[in-house]
Amino acid sequence: MIRSVFAGCGHYLPAQKISNADFLAKHNIDSDSAWIEQRTGITQRHIAGETETTSDMATAAARAALADAKLTPEDIDIIVLATTTADHAFPAAAVRVQANLGMTRGFAFDVQAVCSGFVYALTVADNFIRLGQAKRALVIGAEKFSTLLDWNDRTTSVLFGDGAGAVVLEAREGAGAITDTGILSTHLHSDGRYYKLLQTDDAGFVRMDGKEVFRHAVTNLAEVVDEALAATGLKAEQIDWLVPHQANQRIIDGTGKKLGLPAERVVSTIAQHANTSAASIPLALSTAVHDGRIKRGQIVLLDAMGGGFTWGAVVVRW
């Protein structure tokens, strides 16, 4: 059978880096750095410049991933960009990336599943590859989430940051066994009954019922992890790395504990990046690959939950 193998990865972070203390002072929010770090795990975030767009960041991450894969834009058949903050209502940010790369073949489109976006985008690209409709895919998660924040709302404004991450997938023959390299299993879910718990209001600002989102995240992520393990026949102890959506350190810790994984086998970048929505998993993945933690042949579990509610998981042999 055909497997989607990770040929390269890369990421981009805006130059502007803001600590909790600087953030609170700038926006005059009634909180303190220790409280934010204790409740979320966040110590800083990157914020895009005023004229820096989601497609700009996505393009930078895409170029880094292509360089890592030793490929050119002309080698790519499809671009799938996960984002909630496209430059415009239309066209898709993905086609802006396609133009920026000088890519004149193939096709490009956006996927919108908020914080689950990258898991959704990976699944979509994997399906195109497995069906033989594409040989190589560029999958990107990119967000300028700062454009959706009410800076006076302490329940949301301290949580998010901007950035982008990307991977290159390519088709390779596999035996159809758990020993194959590449994407082994994908699992997607949504439940629209809960959309009001995490949404944008009429003014376009993020609003969230934090306690309810946390409760659903713990349950939904535990269930989708079990589903992914059952589908692949893997045991929790066979997972080498968990690379979760970087929403809250307590949720990250909870998922790791359910798998019985020690903290050193759970990739957490929330302290440095905050919650970058659809960009958080590829940012964390690229960071861990390039610092040498994730190695070829290891089993990696990706999981995420976002507004919608949407949630999902992907199992990969790197």
The 8 nearest C-alpha neighbors of each residue, nearest first, counted from 0:
[[1, 173, 175, 172, 174, 2, 129, 171],
 [2, 0, 172, 129, 171, 173, 170, 3],
 [1, 3, 171, 181, 170, 173, 4, 172],
 [4, 2, 170, 181, 169, 182, 168, 125],
 [3, 5, 181, 168, 169, 2, 6, 180],
 [6, 4, 168, 7, 167, 181, 169, 3],
 [5, 7, 68, 167, 168, 4, 169, 8],
 [8, 6, 68, 67, 167, 64, 166, 5],
 [7, 9, 64, 166, 165, 285, 67, 167],
 [10, 8, 64, 63, 60, 285, 165, 164],
 [9, 11, 164, 60, 163, 282, 165, 285],
 [10, 12, 60, 163, 162, 59, 56, 164],
 [11, 13, 162, 14, 45, 163, 10, 161],
 [14, 12, 47, 15, 45, 46, 162, 11],
 [13, 15, 16, 12, 45, 47, 46, 48],
 [14, 16, 46, 13, 45, 17, 47, 48],
 [17, 15, 45, 44, 14, 46, 18, 43],
 [16, 18, 43, 44, 21, 22, 45, 15],
 [19, 17, 43, 21, 20, 42, 22, 44],
 [18, 20, 22, 32, 21, 43, 42, 23],
 [19, 21, 23, 22, 18, 32, 24, 31],
 [22, 20, 24, 18, 19, 23, 17, 25],
 [21, 23, 19, 25, 20, 24, 18, 17],
 [24, 22, 28, 20, 26, 25, 27, 21],
 [25, 23, 21, 27, 22, 26, 20, 28],
 [24, 26, 22, 23, 27, 21, 28, 20],
 [27, 25, 23, 28, 24, 22, 150, 151],
 [28, 26, 24, 23, 25, 29, 151, 22],
 [27, 29, 23, 26, 30, 151, 153, 24],
 [30, 28, 27, 31, 153, 23, 151, 26],
 [29, 31, 28, 34, 32, 23, 153, 35],
 [32, 30, 34, 33, 35, 29, 20, 23],
 [31, 33, 19, 35, 34, 20, 36, 30],
 [32, 34, 36, 35, 31, 37, 38, 19],
 [35, 33, 37, 31, 32, 36, 38, 30],
 [36, 34, 32, 38, 33, 37, 39, 41],
 [35, 37, 40, 41, 33, 39, 34, 38],
 [36, 38, 34, 35, 39, 40, 33, 41],
 [39, 37, 35, 36, 34, 40, 249, 247],
 [40, 38, 247, 36, 41, 248, 35, 37],
 [39, 41, 36, 248, 270, 37, 38, 269],
 [40, 42, 270, 36, 39, 273, 269, 43],
 [43, 41, 270, 19, 36, 18, 271, 40],
 [44, 42, 18, 271, 17, 19, 41, 270],
 [43, 45, 272, 160, 273, 17, 16, 271],
 [46, 44, 16, 160, 15, 161, 13, 17],
 [45, 47, 161, 15, 160, 13, 16, 44],
 [48, 46, 13, 51, 161, 49, 143, 15],
 [47, 49, 51, 50, 46, 15, 13, 14],
 [48, 50, 51, 47, 52, 46, 146, 145],
 [49, 51, 48, 52, 47, 55, 53, 86],
 [52, 50, 48, 49, 47, 55, 53, 56],
 [53, 51, 55, 54, 86, 50, 56, 143],
 [52, 54, 56, 55, 143, 142, 86, 141],
 [53, 55, 57, 52, 56, 92, 96, 58],
 [56, 54, 52, 58, 53, 57, 51, 59],
 [57, 55, 59, 53, 58, 54, 163, 11],
 [56, 58, 54, 60, 141, 59, 55, 163],
 [57, 59, 61, 55, 96, 56, 60, 54],
 [58, 60, 56, 62, 61, 57, 11, 63],
 [59, 61, 10, 11, 63, 57, 164, 9],
 [62, 60, 58, 64, 63, 59, 165, 57],
 [61, 63, 65, 59, 64, 60, 66, 58],
 [62, 64, 9, 60, 66, 61, 65, 67],
 [65, 63, 8, 9, 67, 61, 7, 66],
 [66, 64, 68, 62, 70, 67, 63, 69],
 [65, 67, 69, 63, 68, 64, 62, 70],
 [66, 68, 7, 64, 65, 69, 8, 63],
 [67, 69, 7, 65, 6, 70, 66, 64],
 [70, 68, 66, 67, 65, 71, 7, 64],
 [71, 69, 65, 68, 66, 74, 72, 67],
 [70, 72, 73, 74, 65, 69, 75, 66],
 [73, 71, 74, 75, 102, 100, 70, 101],
 [74, 72, 71, 75, 102, 104, 103, 76],
 [73, 75, 72, 71, 70, 76, 135, 134],
 [76, 74, 135, 73, 72, 136, 77, 137],
 [75, 77, 105, 135, 133, 136, 134, 106],
 [78, 76, 136, 106, 105, 107, 75, 137],
 [77, 79, 107, 137, 136, 138, 80, 106],
 [78, 80, 138, 108, 109, 107, 120, 139],
 [79, 81, 109, 139, 93, 140, 138, 110],
 [82, 80, 140, 110, 116, 117, 109, 111],
 [83, 81, 84, 141, 111, 142, 277, 140],
 [82, 84, 113, 111, 85, 142, 81, 112],
 [83, 85, 82, 142, 143, 86, 144, 53],
 [86, 84, 92, 87, 53, 83, 82, 91],
 [85, 87, 53, 92, 52, 84, 54, 88],
 [88, 86, 89, 85, 90, 91, 92, 84],
 [87, 89, 90, 85, 86, 91, 84, 92],
 [90, 88, 87, 91, 92, 86, 85, 94],
 [89, 91, 92, 88, 87, 94, 95, 93],
 [92, 90, 93, 89, 109, 94, 108, 85],
 [91, 93, 95, 85, 94, 54, 86, 96],
 [94, 92, 96, 108, 91, 95, 107, 80],
 [93, 95, 97, 96, 92, 107, 91, 98],
 [96, 94, 92, 98, 93, 97, 99, 54],
 [97, 95, 99, 93, 94, 58, 98, 54],
 [96, 98, 94, 102, 100, 95, 99, 93],
 [99, 97, 101, 95, 100, 96, 102, 94],
 [100, 98, 96, 101, 97, 95, 58, 102],
 [101, 99, 97, 102, 98, 96, 72, 58],
 [102, 100, 98, 99, 103, 97, 72, 73],
 [101, 103, 97, 100, 72, 104, 73, 98],
 [104, 102, 101, 105, 98, 97, 73, 72],
 [105, 103, 102, 106, 76, 73, 75, 77],
 [104, 106, 76, 77, 103, 75, 107, 102],
 [107, 105, 77, 78, 76, 104, 108, 94],
 [106, 108, 78, 93, 94, 77, 79, 97],
 [107, 109, 93, 79, 91, 80, 78, 94],
 [110, 108, 80, 91, 81, 93, 79, 111],
 [109, 111, 81, 80, 120, 82, 116, 112],
 [112, 110, 82, 83, 113, 116, 81, 109],
 [111, 113, 116, 115, 114, 309, 110, 305],
 [112, 114, 116, 115, 305, 83, 111, 277],
 [115, 113, 276, 305, 277, 116, 304, 112],
 [116, 114, 303, 305, 304, 112, 113, 118],
 [115, 117, 112, 277, 81, 119, 113, 114],
 [116, 118, 120, 277, 119, 81, 140, 115],
 [117, 119, 121, 120, 116, 115, 122, 311],
 [118, 120, 116, 122, 117, 121, 123, 115],
 [121, 119, 117, 123, 122, 118, 81, 79],
 [122, 120, 118, 124, 123, 119, 125, 117],
 [121, 123, 125, 119, 120, 124, 185, 126],
 [122, 124, 120, 126, 125, 121, 119, 127],
 [125, 123, 127, 121, 126, 122, 120, 128],
 [126, 124, 122, 128, 123, 127, 3, 121],
 [125, 127, 129, 123, 124, 128, 130, 122],
 [128, 126, 124, 132, 130, 125, 129, 133],
 [129, 127, 133, 125, 131, 126, 130, 134],
 [128, 130, 126, 1, 131, 127, 125, 2],
 [131, 129, 127, 128, 132, 126, 133, 1],
 [130, 132, 128, 129, 133, 127, 134, 1],
 [133, 131, 127, 130, 128, 134, 129, 126],
 [134, 132, 128, 131, 76, 127, 135, 77],
 [133, 135, 170, 169, 128, 76, 131, 136],
 [134, 136, 169, 75, 168, 76, 133, 170],
 [137, 135, 77, 168, 167, 75, 78, 76],
 [136, 138, 167, 78, 166, 77, 79, 168],
 [139, 137, 79, 166, 165, 78, 80, 136],
 [138, 140, 165, 80, 164, 81, 79, 141],
 [139, 141, 278, 81, 277, 164, 117, 163],
 [142, 140, 163, 278, 57, 82, 162, 53],
 [143, 141, 144, 161, 53, 84, 82, 162],
 [142, 144, 161, 145, 53, 84, 146, 47],
 [143, 145, 146, 142, 147, 161, 160, 84],
 [144, 146, 147, 148, 143, 160, 161, 46],
 [145, 147, 144, 148, 143, 84, 204, 149],
 [148, 146, 204, 145, 144, 205, 203, 149],
 [149, 147, 204, 145, 156, 150, 146, 205],
 [148, 150, 151, 152, 204, 156, 147, 205],
 [149, 151, 156, 152, 148, 26, 153, 28],
 [152, 150, 149, 153, 28, 26, 156, 27],
 [153, 151, 154, 149, 150, 156, 155, 28],
 [152, 154, 156, 155, 151, 157, 28, 150],
 [153, 155, 152, 156, 157, 207, 209, 158],
 [156, 154, 158, 153, 157, 152, 205, 206],
 [155, 157, 150, 153, 158, 148, 152, 149],
 [158, 156, 155, 159, 153, 154, 35, 19],
 [159, 157, 155, 156, 274, 273, 160, 41],
 [160, 158, 274, 273, 275, 157, 156, 144],
 [159, 161, 275, 44, 45, 273, 274, 46],
 [160, 162, 143, 46, 275, 142, 45, 144],
 [163, 161, 12, 142, 141, 11, 278, 275],
 [162, 164, 141, 278, 11, 57, 140, 10],
 [165, 163, 10, 281, 282, 60, 140, 278],
 [166, 164, 139, 9, 61, 60, 8, 138],
 [167, 165, 8, 138, 64, 7, 137, 168],
 [166, 168, 137, 7, 6, 136, 5, 8],
 [169, 167, 5, 136, 4, 135, 3, 6],
 [168, 170, 135, 4, 3, 134, 136, 6],
 [171, 169, 3, 134, 2, 128, 1, 4],
 [170, 172, 2, 1, 173, 169, 3, 4],
 [173, 171, 1, 0, 2, 170, 174, 179],
 [174, 172, 0, 175, 179, 1, 2, 171],
 [173, 175, 176, 0, 179, 172, 178, 1],
 [176, 174, 173, 0, 179, 177, 1, 178],
 [177, 175, 178, 174, 179, 173, 183, 231],
 [176, 178, 179, 231, 183, 175, 232, 233],
 [177, 179, 176, 180, 316, 174, 175, 296],
 [180, 178, 177, 173, 176, 174, 181, 175],
 [179, 181, 316, 317, 4, 178, 296, 182],
 [182, 180, 4, 316, 3, 315, 2, 317],
 [181, 183, 315, 3, 184, 314, 2, 316],
 [184, 182, 315, 314, 181, 177, 316, 231],
 [183, 185, 314, 313, 182, 231, 227, 186],
 [186, 184, 313, 312, 122, 314, 187, 183],
 [185, 187, 311, 312, 313, 227, 184, 188],
 [186, 188, 311, 310, 312, 185, 119, 189],
 [189, 187, 310, 309, 311, 186, 190, 308],
 [188, 190, 309, 308, 310, 191, 307, 187],
 [191, 189, 308, 192, 307, 193, 309, 188],
 [192, 190, 193, 194, 307, 308, 189, 309],
 [191, 193, 190, 194, 308, 195, 307, 189],
 [192, 194, 191, 195, 196, 308, 190, 307],
 [193, 195, 307, 191, 196, 192, 308, 197],
 [196, 194, 197, 193, 198, 192, 207, 307],
 [195, 197, 208, 194, 207, 193, 198, 212],
 [198, 196, 207, 306, 195, 206, 194, 208],
 [197, 199, 206, 205, 195, 306, 194, 200],
 [198, 200, 205, 204, 203, 206, 201, 197],
 [199, 201, 203, 202, 204, 198, 205, 206],
 [202, 200, 203, 199, 204, 205, 198, 206],
 [201, 203, 200, 204, 199, 205, 147, 149],
 [202, 204, 199, 200, 201, 147, 205, 148],
 [205, 203, 147, 199, 148, 200, 202, 149],
 [204, 206, 199, 198, 148, 147, 200, 207],
 [207, 205, 198, 199, 197, 204, 200, 155],
 [208, 206, 197, 196, 209, 198, 205, 155],
 [207, 209, 196, 211, 210, 212, 197, 206],
 [208, 210, 212, 207, 211, 213, 154, 196],
 [211, 209, 213, 212, 208, 214, 207, 215],
 [210, 212, 214, 213, 209, 208, 215, 196],
 [211, 213, 209, 215, 214, 210, 216, 208],
 [212, 214, 216, 210, 211, 215, 209, 217],
 [215, 213, 211, 217, 212, 216, 210, 218],
 [214, 216, 218, 212, 217, 213, 219, 211],
 [217, 215, 213, 219, 218, 214, 220, 212],
 [216, 218, 214, 215, 220, 219, 221, 213],
 [219, 217, 215, 221, 216, 220, 222, 214],
 [220, 218, 222, 216, 221, 217, 215, 223],
 [219, 221, 223, 222, 217, 218, 216, 224],
 [220, 222, 224, 218, 219, 223, 217, 225],
 [221, 223, 225, 219, 220, 224, 226, 218],
 [224, 222, 226, 220, 225, 221, 227, 219],
 [223, 225, 227, 221, 226, 222, 220, 228],
 [226, 224, 222, 228, 223, 227, 229, 221],
 [225, 227, 223, 229, 224, 228, 230, 222],
 [228, 226, 224, 230, 229, 225, 223, 231],
 [227, 229, 233, 225, 231, 226, 230, 232],
 [228, 230, 232, 226, 227, 231, 225, 233],
 [231, 229, 227, 228, 232, 226, 184, 233],
 [230, 232, 233, 228, 229, 227, 184, 177],
 [233, 231, 229, 230, 228, 234, 177, 227],
 [234, 232, 228, 231, 237, 235, 229, 238],
 [233, 235, 236, 237, 228, 232, 238, 229],
 [234, 236, 258, 237, 238, 233, 259, 228],
 [235, 237, 234, 238, 259, 258, 260, 239],
 [238, 236, 235, 234, 239, 233, 298, 297],
 [239, 237, 298, 236, 235, 240, 299, 300],
 [240, 238, 298, 297, 299, 237, 264, 241],
 [241, 239, 299, 264, 238, 265, 300, 242],
 [240, 242, 265, 300, 299, 243, 301, 266],
 [241, 243, 301, 266, 300, 265, 240, 284],
 [244, 242, 302, 301, 303, 245, 241, 280],
 [243, 245, 303, 280, 279, 246, 302, 242],
 [244, 246, 269, 274, 279, 247, 243, 267],
 [247, 245, 274, 244, 248, 269, 273, 250],
 [246, 248, 39, 250, 249, 245, 251, 40],
 [247, 249, 251, 40, 250, 39, 252, 246],
 [248, 250, 252, 251, 247, 253, 39, 38],
 [251, 249, 253, 247, 252, 248, 254, 217],
 [250, 252, 248, 249, 254, 253, 255, 247],
 [253, 251, 249, 255, 250, 254, 248, 256],
 [252, 254, 250, 256, 255, 251, 249, 257],
 [255, 253, 257, 251, 256, 252, 250, 258],
 [254, 256, 252, 260, 258, 253, 257, 259],
 [257, 255, 259, 253, 258, 254, 260, 252],
 [256, 258, 254, 259, 255, 253, 221, 260],
 [259, 257, 255, 235, 256, 260, 254, 236],
 [258, 260, 256, 257, 255, 261, 235, 236],
 [259, 261, 255, 258, 256, 264, 262, 265],
 [260, 262, 263, 264, 259, 255, 265, 256],
 [263, 261, 265, 264, 260, 255, 252, 266],
 [262, 264, 261, 265, 266, 260, 240, 267],
 [265, 263, 240, 262, 261, 260, 266, 239],
 [266, 264, 241, 262, 263, 240, 267, 242],
 [267, 265, 242, 241, 264, 283, 268, 287],
 [266, 268, 269, 265, 283, 245, 242, 251],
 [269, 267, 270, 271, 283, 272, 266, 245],
 [268, 270, 273, 272, 245, 271, 41, 267],
 [271, 269, 41, 42, 40, 268, 273, 272],
 [270, 272, 43, 269, 268, 44, 273, 42],
 [271, 273, 44, 269, 270, 268, 160, 45],
 [274, 272, 269, 44, 159, 160, 41, 270],
 [275, 273, 159, 246, 245, 276, 160, 158],
 [274, 276, 279, 160, 278, 161, 159, 273],
 [275, 277, 114, 278, 274, 279, 113, 142],
 [278, 276, 114, 116, 140, 117, 279, 113],
 [279, 277, 140, 141, 163, 275, 276, 164],
 [278, 280, 275, 282, 276, 277, 245, 281],
 [279, 281, 283, 244, 282, 278, 284, 243],
 [282, 280, 164, 284, 283, 279, 278, 165],
 [283, 281, 164, 279, 285, 280, 284, 10],
 [282, 284, 286, 280, 281, 285, 268, 279],
 [285, 283, 281, 287, 286, 282, 280, 288],
 [286, 284, 288, 282, 9, 287, 283, 8],
 [285, 287, 283, 289, 284, 288, 282, 290],
 [288, 286, 292, 284, 290, 285, 289, 293],
 [289, 287, 293, 285, 291, 286, 290, 292],
 [288, 290, 291, 286, 287, 285, 292, 293],
 [291, 289, 287, 288, 292, 286, 293, 285],
 [292, 290, 289, 288, 293, 287, 294, 286],
 [291, 293, 287, 290, 288, 294, 289, 286],
 [294, 292, 288, 291, 287, 297, 295, 240],
 [295, 293, 297, 292, 296, 291, 317, 288],
 [296, 294, 317, 297, 293, 316, 180, 298],
 [295, 297, 317, 316, 294, 298, 180, 178],
 [296, 298, 317, 316, 295, 239, 294, 299],
 [297, 299, 316, 239, 238, 315, 317, 240],
 [300, 298, 240, 315, 241, 314, 239, 316],
 [299, 301, 314, 241, 313, 242, 240, 315],
 [302, 300, 242, 313, 243, 312, 241, 314],
 [303, 301, 312, 243, 311, 244, 313, 300],
 [304, 302, 244, 115, 310, 311, 243, 312],
 [303, 305, 310, 115, 309, 114, 216, 311],
 [306, 304, 114, 115, 309, 113, 308, 310],
 [305, 307, 308, 197, 113, 309, 194, 198],
 [308, 306, 194, 309, 191, 305, 190, 193],
 [307, 309, 306, 190, 189, 305, 194, 191],
 [308, 310, 189, 307, 305, 304, 188, 306],
 [311, 309, 304, 188, 303, 115, 187, 189],
 [310, 312, 187, 186, 303, 302, 188, 223],
 [311, 313, 302, 186, 301, 185, 223, 118],
 [312, 314, 185, 301, 184, 300, 186, 315],
 [315, 313, 300, 184, 183, 299, 182, 301],
 [316, 314, 182, 299, 183, 181, 298, 317],
 [315, 317, 298, 180, 181, 297, 296, 299],
 [316, 295, 296, 297, 315, 181, 180, 298]]
